[in-house]
């Protein structure tokens, strides 16, 4: 029996020693680490919130080398207990919770200053600012913000400083109708952004309608005739009323328009004056400011022929060193034109001439030139068309 007791004792001793050895070797020596841990707050009093406070604290932890190597920031809880506190400033201790086999040796800061403020709510209208510029030829209606207001919840001292709630619209990115999703910016009187508020909704939609700029331009009206006037008749005068019209449309389209053409006006076999009422043809995407109605008055007159005789022939560009002899002194012209013009034509309405510029001695045939200060007729024939000129050098 004694031997058995001794044997049991030895076995127990060896087992205890082995367990101690296992624990000692498994845990290893102690080690120290510093963790930066997010500070949390517990037991927040109703209708109060933190206006000022700490976000993170440093926690120095001691534990076995093996265990501490696996410890992470999210395994450590640092918190401040706000139980039974009132509005105002407070200096409170930082509490730490972590697994039991670790020990906290230092907390920095070990106490924190916080300010508890009343939670209040307000509702603010949203305004908009523009940056950038629209592309040429575009304009926009006033943006529609949905919703027009947002609800803000937070510390009273922050809420009371709000002076502006706005969104920013970049015009350079807008080409057509669009709905933008934007985040309102909340600012104080100095233009500093206010953060850490509850914002409802946190984003807003902005509907923007885009229009093209309708510019104006004044252009002449040009009648478009087709057909031939009857026989010996012609159009003496055309009066257009209005002679100009104002059009409007996009700038890039108006820049390409220099006039407005009327619809076809048939003058086939027309023998007398007539007034036509017609319209102008408008290019696509162009509109008139006035009524599309044009009155065209056509003055039709008979045409007649007439011969004007004894028009004195002048010699131009003569050289003083030469004598000039011509075989014809007077010219005759046949004209054809409107009766009211042609019947009153006289010799004084015509000048006949030839030019001897740079011609030396010799015999030449030179083309006769006829000019007149009247209009409304055509010179049909010049008789003769050419004249003979003899050029001789003057003696001594």
The 8 nearest C-alpha neighbors of each residue, nearest first, counted from 0:
[[1, 3, 2, 4, 5, 6, 7, 8],
 [2, 0, 4, 3, 5, 6, 7, 8],
 [1, 3, 5, 0, 4, 6, 7, 8],
 [2, 4, 0, 6, 1, 5, 7, 8],
 [5, 3, 1, 7, 6, 2, 8, 0],
 [4, 6, 8, 2, 3, 7, 9, 1],
 [5, 7, 3, 9, 4, 8, 2, 10],
 [8, 6, 10, 4, 9, 5, 11, 3],
 [9, 7, 5, 11, 6, 10, 12, 4],
 [10, 8, 12, 6, 11, 7, 13, 5],
 [9, 11, 7, 13, 12, 8, 14, 6],
 [12, 10, 14, 8, 9, 13, 7, 15],
 [11, 13, 9, 15, 10, 14, 16, 8],
 [12, 14, 16, 10, 11, 15, 17, 9],
 [13, 15, 17, 11, 12, 16, 18, 10],
 [16, 14, 18, 12, 17, 13, 11, 19],
 [15, 17, 13, 19, 14, 18, 20, 12],
 [18, 16, 20, 14, 15, 19, 13, 21],
 [17, 19, 21, 15, 20, 16, 14, 22],
 [20, 18, 16, 22, 21, 17, 23, 15],
 [19, 21, 17, 23, 18, 22, 24, 16],
 [22, 20, 18, 24, 19, 23, 25, 17],
 [23, 21, 25, 19, 24, 20, 26, 18],
 [24, 22, 20, 21, 25, 26, 19, 27],
 [23, 25, 21, 27, 22, 26, 20, 19],
 [26, 24, 22, 23, 27, 21, 65, 20],
 [27, 25, 23, 63, 24, 22, 65, 28],
 [26, 28, 24, 25, 63, 23, 64, 29],
 [27, 29, 63, 64, 30, 26, 65, 62],
 [30, 28, 63, 62, 64, 27, 61, 31],
 [31, 29, 64, 62, 63, 61, 28, 32],
 [30, 32, 61, 60, 62, 59, 29, 33],
 [33, 31, 60, 59, 34, 61, 30, 67],
 [34, 32, 59, 58, 60, 57, 35, 31],
 [33, 35, 58, 57, 36, 72, 59, 32],
 [36, 34, 57, 56, 58, 55, 33, 37],
 [35, 37, 55, 56, 72, 34, 38, 57],
 [36, 38, 55, 54, 39, 56, 77, 35],
 [39, 37, 55, 77, 54, 78, 36, 56],
 [40, 38, 78, 77, 37, 79, 41, 54],
 [41, 39, 79, 78, 80, 81, 38, 42],
 [40, 42, 80, 43, 81, 79, 39, 78],
 [41, 43, 82, 81, 44, 80, 40, 83],
 [42, 44, 81, 41, 45, 82, 47, 40],
 [45, 43, 47, 42, 46, 82, 83, 84],
 [44, 46, 47, 43, 48, 118, 42, 117],
 [47, 45, 118, 117, 44, 48, 119, 116],
 [48, 46, 117, 118, 116, 45, 44, 115],
 [49, 47, 116, 115, 118, 154, 117, 50],
 [48, 50, 115, 51, 114, 116, 52, 113],
 [49, 51, 114, 115, 116, 154, 48, 52],
 [50, 52, 114, 113, 49, 53, 115, 112],
 [53, 51, 113, 112, 49, 54, 114, 50],
 [52, 54, 55, 111, 38, 51, 113, 56],
 [53, 55, 38, 37, 52, 56, 39, 36],
 [56, 54, 37, 38, 36, 53, 35, 57],
 [55, 57, 36, 35, 107, 108, 38, 58],
 [56, 58, 35, 107, 34, 106, 36, 33],
 [59, 57, 106, 34, 33, 105, 60, 35],
 [58, 60, 33, 105, 104, 32, 103, 34],
 [61, 59, 103, 32, 102, 31, 104, 33],
 [62, 60, 31, 102, 30, 101, 103, 32],
 [63, 61, 101, 29, 30, 67, 64, 102],
 [62, 64, 29, 66, 65, 26, 30, 28],
 [65, 63, 30, 29, 67, 66, 28, 68],
 [64, 66, 63, 68, 67, 26, 27, 69],
 [67, 65, 63, 68, 69, 64, 62, 70],
 [66, 68, 70, 69, 64, 62, 65, 63],
 [67, 69, 66, 65, 70, 64, 63, 71],
 [70, 68, 67, 66, 71, 65, 64, 74],
 [69, 71, 67, 68, 74, 66, 72, 75],
 [72, 70, 74, 73, 69, 75, 34, 68],
 [73, 71, 74, 75, 36, 34, 35, 70],
 [72, 74, 75, 71, 76, 36, 70, 37],
 [75, 73, 72, 71, 97, 70, 76, 98],
 [76, 74, 97, 73, 72, 96, 77, 95],
 [75, 77, 96, 95, 78, 97, 74, 73],
 [78, 76, 95, 38, 94, 39, 96, 75],
 [77, 79, 39, 94, 40, 38, 93, 76],
 [80, 78, 40, 93, 94, 41, 81, 39],
 [79, 81, 41, 82, 40, 42, 78, 91],
 [82, 80, 42, 43, 84, 41, 79, 83],
 [81, 83, 42, 84, 80, 43, 44, 41],
 [84, 82, 81, 44, 85, 42, 43, 80],
 [83, 85, 82, 81, 44, 86, 115, 43],
 [86, 84, 87, 83, 115, 44, 47, 116],
 [85, 87, 115, 116, 117, 84, 47, 88],
 [86, 88, 115, 114, 85, 116, 89, 113],
 [87, 89, 114, 113, 115, 112, 90, 86],
 [90, 88, 113, 112, 114, 91, 87, 115],
 [91, 89, 112, 111, 110, 113, 92, 88],
 [90, 92, 110, 111, 89, 112, 93, 79],
 [93, 91, 110, 109, 94, 111, 79, 90],
 [92, 94, 79, 109, 110, 78, 77, 91],
 [95, 93, 78, 77, 79, 92, 96, 80],
 [96, 94, 77, 76, 78, 97, 93, 75],
 [95, 97, 76, 75, 77, 94, 98, 78],
 [98, 96, 75, 99, 74, 76, 95, 101],
 [97, 99, 100, 101, 96, 74, 75, 102],
 [100, 98, 101, 97, 102, 96, 62, 103],
 [99, 101, 98, 62, 102, 63, 97, 66],
 [102, 100, 62, 99, 61, 98, 60, 103],
 [101, 103, 61, 60, 104, 62, 100, 99],
 [104, 102, 60, 105, 59, 61, 101, 58],
 [103, 105, 59, 60, 102, 61, 106, 58],
 [104, 106, 59, 103, 58, 107, 60, 109],
 [107, 105, 58, 109, 108, 57, 59, 56],
 [108, 106, 109, 57, 56, 58, 105, 110],
 [107, 109, 110, 106, 56, 111, 57, 93],
 [108, 110, 106, 107, 93, 92, 111, 105],
 [109, 111, 92, 91, 108, 93, 90, 112],
 [112, 110, 91, 90, 113, 92, 108, 53],
 [113, 111, 90, 89, 52, 91, 114, 110],
 [114, 112, 52, 51, 89, 88, 111, 90],
 [113, 115, 88, 51, 87, 50, 49, 89],
 [116, 114, 49, 86, 87, 48, 50, 47],
 [115, 117, 86, 48, 47, 154, 50, 49],
 [116, 118, 47, 154, 155, 46, 119, 48],
 [117, 119, 154, 153, 46, 47, 155, 48],
 [120, 118, 155, 152, 153, 117, 154, 121],
 [121, 119, 152, 151, 153, 118, 150, 122],
 [120, 122, 151, 150, 152, 123, 119, 158],
 [121, 123, 150, 149, 151, 148, 124, 120],
 [124, 122, 148, 149, 125, 150, 121, 164],
 [125, 123, 148, 147, 126, 149, 164, 122],
 [126, 124, 165, 164, 148, 147, 123, 127],
 [125, 127, 165, 164, 166, 124, 128, 163],
 [126, 128, 166, 165, 167, 129, 125, 168],
 [129, 127, 167, 168, 166, 130, 165, 126],
 [130, 128, 168, 167, 169, 170, 131, 127],
 [129, 131, 169, 170, 168, 132, 128, 167],
 [130, 132, 171, 170, 169, 129, 133, 172],
 [133, 131, 171, 170, 134, 130, 169, 129],
 [132, 134, 170, 171, 137, 135, 173, 131],
 [133, 135, 137, 136, 132, 171, 174, 173],
 [136, 134, 137, 133, 212, 138, 250, 132],
 [135, 137, 212, 211, 134, 250, 249, 138],
 [138, 136, 211, 212, 135, 210, 134, 133],
 [137, 139, 210, 209, 211, 212, 136, 140],
 [140, 138, 209, 208, 210, 141, 207, 137],
 [139, 141, 208, 142, 209, 207, 138, 210],
 [140, 142, 139, 143, 207, 208, 206, 144],
 [141, 143, 207, 206, 140, 144, 205, 208],
 [142, 144, 206, 205, 141, 145, 207, 147],
 [145, 143, 205, 147, 146, 204, 142, 206],
 [146, 144, 147, 204, 203, 205, 143, 148],
 [145, 147, 148, 144, 203, 149, 204, 200],
 [146, 148, 145, 144, 125, 124, 149, 143],
 [149, 147, 124, 123, 146, 125, 122, 150],
 [150, 148, 123, 122, 199, 200, 151, 124],
 [151, 149, 122, 199, 121, 198, 123, 152],
 [152, 150, 198, 121, 120, 197, 122, 149],
 [151, 153, 120, 197, 119, 196, 121, 198],
 [154, 152, 196, 118, 119, 197, 155, 158],
 [155, 153, 118, 157, 116, 156, 117, 50],
 [156, 154, 158, 157, 119, 117, 118, 159],
 [155, 157, 159, 154, 158, 160, 116, 50],
 [158, 156, 160, 154, 155, 159, 153, 161],
 [157, 159, 155, 160, 161, 156, 154, 153],
 [158, 160, 156, 157, 161, 155, 162, 154],
 [161, 159, 187, 157, 158, 162, 156, 188],
 [162, 160, 187, 158, 159, 186, 163, 185],
 [163, 161, 187, 188, 186, 160, 164, 185],
 [162, 164, 186, 185, 161, 165, 187, 188],
 [165, 163, 185, 125, 184, 183, 126, 186],
 [166, 164, 126, 125, 127, 183, 184, 163],
 [165, 167, 127, 183, 184, 128, 126, 182],
 [166, 168, 128, 127, 129, 169, 165, 130],
 [169, 167, 129, 170, 128, 130, 166, 127],
 [168, 170, 130, 131, 171, 129, 172, 167],
 [171, 169, 132, 131, 133, 172, 173, 168],
 [170, 172, 131, 132, 133, 169, 173, 134],
 [171, 173, 170, 169, 174, 133, 131, 132],
 [174, 172, 170, 171, 175, 133, 177, 169],
 [175, 173, 172, 176, 209, 134, 133, 137],
 [174, 176, 209, 173, 177, 208, 210, 207],
 [177, 175, 208, 209, 207, 174, 178, 206],
 [176, 178, 207, 206, 175, 179, 208, 173],
 [179, 177, 206, 205, 207, 204, 180, 176],
 [178, 180, 205, 204, 181, 177, 206, 207],
 [181, 179, 204, 203, 205, 202, 178, 182],
 [180, 182, 203, 202, 179, 204, 183, 166],
 [181, 183, 202, 201, 203, 184, 166, 180],
 [184, 182, 166, 165, 164, 181, 185, 202],
 [183, 185, 165, 164, 166, 182, 186, 192],
 [184, 186, 164, 193, 192, 163, 183, 165],
 [187, 185, 192, 191, 163, 190, 193, 161],
 [186, 188, 161, 162, 160, 190, 189, 191],
 [187, 189, 162, 190, 186, 160, 161, 191],
 [190, 188, 187, 191, 186, 162, 192, 160],
 [189, 191, 186, 187, 188, 192, 163, 162],
 [192, 190, 186, 187, 189, 193, 188, 185],
 [191, 193, 186, 185, 190, 194, 187, 184],
 [194, 192, 186, 185, 191, 187, 195, 157],
 [195, 193, 196, 192, 185, 186, 157, 197],
 [196, 194, 197, 193, 153, 198, 154, 157],
 [195, 197, 153, 194, 152, 198, 151, 193],
 [196, 198, 152, 151, 153, 199, 195, 150],
 [199, 197, 151, 201, 200, 150, 196, 152],
 [200, 198, 150, 201, 149, 151, 197, 202],
 [199, 201, 202, 198, 149, 203, 150, 146],
 [200, 202, 198, 199, 182, 203, 183, 149],
 [203, 201, 182, 200, 181, 180, 183, 204],
 [204, 202, 181, 180, 145, 146, 182, 205],
 [205, 203, 180, 145, 179, 144, 181, 178],
 [204, 206, 144, 179, 178, 143, 145, 142],
 [207, 205, 178, 143, 142, 177, 179, 144],
 [206, 208, 142, 177, 176, 178, 205, 209],
 [207, 209, 176, 140, 139, 206, 210, 177],
 [208, 210, 139, 176, 175, 138, 207, 140],
 [211, 209, 138, 137, 139, 212, 208, 140],
 [210, 212, 137, 136, 138, 213, 249, 209],
 [211, 213, 136, 137, 249, 214, 138, 210],
 [214, 212, 248, 249, 247, 211, 215, 250],
 [213, 215, 247, 248, 250, 249, 212, 216],
 [216, 214, 247, 246, 245, 248, 213, 217],
 [215, 217, 246, 245, 247, 218, 253, 214],
 [218, 216, 245, 244, 246, 243, 215, 219],
 [217, 219, 258, 243, 244, 257, 216, 245],
 [220, 218, 243, 258, 242, 259, 244, 221],
 [219, 221, 259, 242, 243, 258, 260, 222],
 [220, 222, 260, 259, 261, 219, 223, 258],
 [223, 221, 261, 260, 224, 220, 264, 262],
 [222, 224, 263, 261, 264, 260, 262, 221],
 [225, 223, 264, 263, 265, 222, 266, 226],
 [224, 226, 265, 264, 266, 263, 223, 227],
 [225, 227, 267, 266, 265, 228, 224, 268],
 [228, 226, 267, 266, 268, 229, 225, 269],
 [229, 227, 268, 269, 267, 266, 233, 232],
 [228, 230, 268, 269, 232, 270, 227, 231],
 [231, 229, 232, 228, 268, 270, 233, 227],
 [232, 230, 302, 301, 229, 233, 303, 228],
 [233, 231, 301, 302, 300, 230, 229, 228],
 [232, 234, 299, 300, 228, 235, 301, 302],
 [235, 233, 299, 236, 298, 300, 297, 232],
 [234, 236, 298, 299, 233, 300, 337, 237],
 [235, 237, 298, 234, 297, 238, 299, 296],
 [238, 236, 297, 296, 298, 239, 295, 235],
 [237, 239, 296, 295, 297, 236, 240, 242],
 [240, 238, 295, 242, 241, 294, 296, 237],
 [241, 239, 242, 294, 293, 295, 238, 243],
 [240, 242, 243, 239, 293, 244, 294, 220],
 [241, 243, 240, 239, 220, 219, 244, 238],
 [244, 242, 219, 220, 241, 218, 217, 245],
 [243, 245, 217, 218, 219, 246, 241, 220],
 [246, 244, 217, 216, 288, 287, 218, 215],
 [245, 247, 287, 216, 215, 286, 288, 217],
 [248, 246, 215, 214, 286, 213, 285, 216],
 [247, 249, 213, 285, 214, 284, 250, 253],
 [250, 248, 213, 252, 251, 212, 214, 253],
 [249, 251, 253, 252, 214, 254, 136, 248],
 [250, 252, 254, 249, 253, 255, 136, 248],
 [253, 251, 254, 250, 249, 255, 248, 256],
 [254, 252, 250, 256, 255, 251, 249, 248],
 [253, 255, 251, 252, 256, 250, 257, 216],
 [254, 256, 253, 252, 257, 251, 250, 258],
 [255, 257, 253, 254, 258, 252, 259, 218],
 [258, 256, 218, 255, 259, 219, 254, 253],
 [259, 257, 218, 219, 256, 220, 260, 221],
 [258, 260, 220, 221, 279, 219, 261, 280],
 [261, 259, 221, 279, 280, 222, 220, 223],
 [262, 260, 279, 222, 278, 223, 280, 221],
 [261, 263, 279, 278, 280, 264, 223, 277],
 [262, 264, 223, 224, 261, 265, 225, 222],
 [265, 263, 224, 223, 225, 266, 262, 222],
 [264, 266, 225, 267, 226, 224, 263, 227],
 [267, 265, 269, 226, 228, 227, 225, 268],
 [266, 268, 226, 227, 228, 269, 265, 229],
 [269, 229, 267, 228, 227, 270, 266, 230],
 [268, 270, 228, 266, 229, 267, 271, 299],
 [271, 269, 229, 232, 268, 299, 228, 272],
 [272, 270, 299, 269, 273, 300, 298, 232],
 [273, 271, 298, 299, 297, 270, 274, 300],
 [272, 274, 297, 296, 271, 275, 298, 299],
 [273, 275, 296, 295, 297, 276, 294, 272],
 [276, 274, 295, 294, 296, 277, 273, 264],
 [277, 275, 294, 293, 295, 274, 292, 278],
 [276, 278, 293, 292, 275, 294, 262, 261],
 [279, 277, 292, 293, 261, 291, 262, 280],
 [278, 280, 261, 260, 262, 259, 281, 291],
 [279, 281, 261, 260, 262, 278, 282, 259],
 [280, 282, 279, 285, 283, 286, 259, 287],
 [283, 281, 285, 284, 280, 286, 256, 259],
 [282, 284, 285, 281, 286, 252, 248, 280],
 [285, 283, 248, 282, 286, 249, 252, 281],
 [286, 284, 248, 283, 282, 247, 281, 246],
 [285, 287, 247, 246, 248, 288, 284, 281],
 [288, 286, 246, 289, 245, 247, 291, 290],
 [287, 289, 245, 246, 286, 290, 247, 244],
 [288, 290, 287, 291, 245, 244, 246, 292],
 [291, 289, 292, 287, 288, 293, 278, 244],
 [290, 292, 278, 289, 279, 293, 287, 277],
 [291, 293, 278, 290, 277, 294, 276, 279],
 [292, 294, 277, 278, 276, 240, 241, 295],
 [295, 293, 276, 240, 275, 239, 277, 296],
 [294, 296, 239, 275, 274, 238, 276, 297],
 [297, 295, 274, 238, 237, 273, 275, 294],
 [296, 298, 237, 273, 272, 236, 274, 299],
 [297, 299, 272, 236, 235, 234, 237, 296],
 [300, 298, 272, 234, 271, 233, 235, 297],
 [301, 299, 232, 233, 337, 235, 302, 234],
 [300, 302, 232, 231, 337, 338, 233, 303],
 [301, 303, 337, 336, 231, 338, 232, 300],
 [304, 302, 338, 335, 336, 337, 301, 305],
 [303, 305, 335, 334, 336, 333, 302, 306],
 [304, 306, 334, 333, 335, 307, 303, 341],
 [307, 305, 333, 332, 334, 308, 331, 304],
 [306, 308, 332, 331, 333, 305, 346, 345],
 [309, 307, 331, 310, 306, 330, 332, 346],
 [310, 308, 329, 330, 331, 311, 307, 346],
 [309, 311, 330, 329, 308, 346, 331, 312],
 [310, 312, 329, 309, 328, 330, 351, 313],
 [313, 311, 351, 352, 329, 328, 310, 330],
 [312, 314, 352, 351, 315, 311, 353, 350],
 [315, 313, 353, 352, 354, 312, 317, 316],
 [314, 316, 354, 317, 353, 355, 313, 352],
 [317, 315, 356, 355, 354, 318, 314, 357],
 [316, 318, 315, 355, 319, 356, 314, 321],
 [317, 319, 320, 321, 316, 356, 322, 355],
 [320, 318, 321, 317, 322, 393, 392, 316],
 [321, 319, 318, 393, 392, 322, 391, 317],
 [322, 320, 392, 393, 391, 319, 318, 390],
 [321, 323, 391, 390, 392, 393, 324, 320],
 [324, 322, 390, 389, 321, 388, 325, 391],
 [323, 325, 389, 388, 390, 322, 326, 387],
 [326, 324, 388, 327, 387, 389, 323, 386],
 [325, 327, 387, 386, 328, 324, 388, 389],
 [328, 326, 325, 329, 386, 330, 387, 312],
 [327, 329, 312, 311, 326, 325, 330, 309],
 [330, 328, 311, 309, 310, 312, 327, 331],
 [331, 329, 310, 309, 382, 308, 311, 312],
 [330, 332, 308, 382, 307, 309, 381, 310],
 [333, 331, 381, 307, 306, 380, 382, 334],
 [332, 334, 306, 380, 379, 305, 378, 307],
 [335, 333, 378, 379, 305, 304, 377, 306],
 [336, 334, 304, 377, 376, 303, 305, 379],
 [335, 337, 376, 302, 303, 375, 341, 377],
 [338, 336, 302, 340, 339, 301, 375, 341],
 [337, 339, 341, 302, 340, 303, 342, 301],
 [338, 340, 337, 341, 342, 343, 300, 336],
 [339, 341, 338, 337, 342, 343, 375, 344],
 [340, 342, 338, 344, 343, 336, 337, 339],
 [341, 343, 340, 344, 338, 339, 305, 303],
 [342, 344, 341, 340, 345, 339, 338, 348],
 [343, 345, 341, 342, 348, 340, 346, 307],
 [346, 344, 347, 348, 343, 307, 349, 342],
 [347, 345, 348, 349, 310, 307, 344, 308],
 [346, 348, 345, 349, 350, 344, 310, 371],
 [347, 349, 346, 371, 345, 372, 344, 373],
 [350, 348, 371, 347, 370, 346, 351, 369],
 [349, 351, 370, 369, 371, 352, 310, 348],
 [352, 350, 369, 312, 368, 313, 311, 310],
 [351, 353, 313, 312, 368, 314, 367, 350],
 [354, 352, 314, 367, 315, 368, 313, 366],
 [353, 355, 315, 356, 316, 314, 352, 365],
 [356, 354, 358, 316, 317, 315, 357, 353],
 [355, 357, 316, 358, 354, 317, 315, 318],
 [358, 356, 355, 359, 316, 318, 317, 354],
 [357, 359, 355, 356, 360, 390, 361, 318],
 [358, 360, 361, 357, 390, 391, 321, 392],
 [361, 359, 390, 391, 392, 358, 362, 389],
 [360, 362, 390, 389, 359, 363, 391, 388],
 [361, 363, 389, 388, 390, 387, 364, 360],
 [364, 362, 388, 387, 365, 389, 361, 390],
 [365, 363, 387, 386, 385, 388, 366, 362],
 [364, 366, 385, 386, 363, 367, 353, 387],
 [367, 365, 385, 384, 368, 353, 386, 364],
 [368, 366, 353, 385, 384, 352, 365, 369],
 [367, 369, 352, 351, 353, 366, 370, 350],
 [370, 368, 351, 350, 367, 352, 349, 371],
 [369, 371, 350, 349, 368, 351, 372, 348],
 [372, 370, 349, 373, 348, 350, 369, 374],
 [371, 373, 348, 374, 370, 349, 350, 347],
 [372, 374, 371, 348, 375, 376, 340, 344],
 [375, 373, 376, 372, 340, 371, 377, 336],
 [376, 374, 336, 337, 340, 373, 377, 235],
 [375, 377, 336, 335, 374, 337, 334, 341],
 [376, 378, 335, 334, 379, 336, 375, 374],
 [379, 377, 334, 380, 333, 335, 376, 332],
 [378, 380, 334, 333, 377, 335, 381, 332],
 [379, 381, 333, 332, 378, 382, 334, 384],
 [382, 380, 332, 384, 383, 331, 333, 379],
 [383, 381, 331, 384, 330, 332, 380, 385],
 [382, 384, 385, 381, 330, 386, 331, 367],
 [383, 385, 381, 382, 367, 366, 386, 380],
 [386, 384, 366, 365, 383, 367, 364, 387],
 [385, 387, 364, 365, 388, 327, 326, 383],
 [388, 386, 364, 363, 325, 326, 365, 389],
 [387, 389, 325, 363, 324, 362, 364, 390],
 [390, 388, 362, 324, 323, 361, 325, 363],
 [389, 391, 360, 323, 361, 322, 362, 321],
 [392, 390, 360, 322, 321, 393, 389, 323],
 [391, 393, 321, 320, 322, 394, 360, 390],
 [392, 394, 321, 320, 322, 391, 395, 319],
 [395, 393, 392, 320, 391, 321, 322, 319],
 [394, 393, 392, 320, 321, 391, 322, 319]]
